[in-house]
Amino acid sequence: MLIETFADLICPWCYIGSHRLDRAMAQRPHLTAAARIQTRWQPFQLNPDLPRGGVDRGAYLVTKFGGAERARQVHAVVEETAARDGLPLALDRIRRIPNTFDAHRLVLIAARTGHQDAMVRALFHAYFAEGLDIGDRDTLAATAAAVGLDGAEAGTLLAGDAEAAGVHAADRMARQLGLQAVPCYVFNHRYALSGAQEPSSFLPLLDLAVEEGQDVTLAAAAG
């Protein structure tokens, strides 16, 4: 079974949704083992037009929400949800809203060596729990090193155009699918679930994808 997650690394609902999908898969240990689930991160930029160095968070909040007070009201819901899920979230520590293009590139670079999931989790934690600027290449190189990659090599790759085409291709795919918001989870290229759903909402799709995978295996054996 293939689960593709379309998400942005600065989207709090993507952060929460990723955790909930993990919880859902933990409720199906026998199915996940049998299906050999493959997860794939598909980059999606909520703010592709931000400058490479990002923008001041205060200025961003004024533009997006009309001011800090309205932003606090919106963020209160996010904070309450994260707290219920046991996720660390410190939005007040964030000083800059980054352009996430390089962070998405780093996730694709990490996928080459099987470190994609670890990288995504590390970047979510760096941004939402520590308030780090994940648009900064030094921060990204340090995060790469923390998950077991060569930080210096990661920095060199980010200084070039490594995986830039992959990020652009994923963005085109998302637009072709009509995605305008994330997170969105696509199972076996056929079934989609949008939003930071409760773990129970993922279970029917996990079961369905497993059943279809078994049907394909049986058909191939019969042939």
Secondary structure as GFF3:
##gff-version 3
##sequence-region A 1 223
A	DSSP	beta_strand	2	7	.	.	.	ID=ss1
A	DSSP	alpha_helix	12	26	.	.	.	ID=ss2
A	DSSP	alpha_helix	29	35	.	.	.	ID=ss3
A	DSSP	beta_strand	38	43	.	.	.	ID=ss4
A	DSSP	beta_strand	55	56	.	.	.	ID=ss5
A	DSSP	alpha_helix	57	65	.	.	.	ID=ss6
A	DSSP	alpha_helix	68	85	.	.	.	ID=ss7
A	DSSP	three_ten_helix	91	93	.	.	.	ID=ss8
A	DSSP	beta_strand	96	97	.	.	.	ID=ss9
A	DSSP	alpha_helix	101	111	.	.	.	ID=ss10
A	DSSP	alpha_helix	116	124	.	.	.	ID=ss11
A	DSSP	pi_helix	125	129	.	.	.	ID=ss12
A	DSSP	alpha_helix	137	146	.	.	.	ID=ss13
A	DSSP	alpha_helix	151	159	.	.	.	ID=ss14
A	DSSP	alpha_helix	164	176	.	.	.	ID=ss15
A	DSSP	beta_strand	184	187	.	.	.	ID=ss16
A	DSSP	beta_strand	191	194	.	.	.	ID=ss17
A	DSSP	alpha_helix	199	222	.	.	.	ID=ss18
###
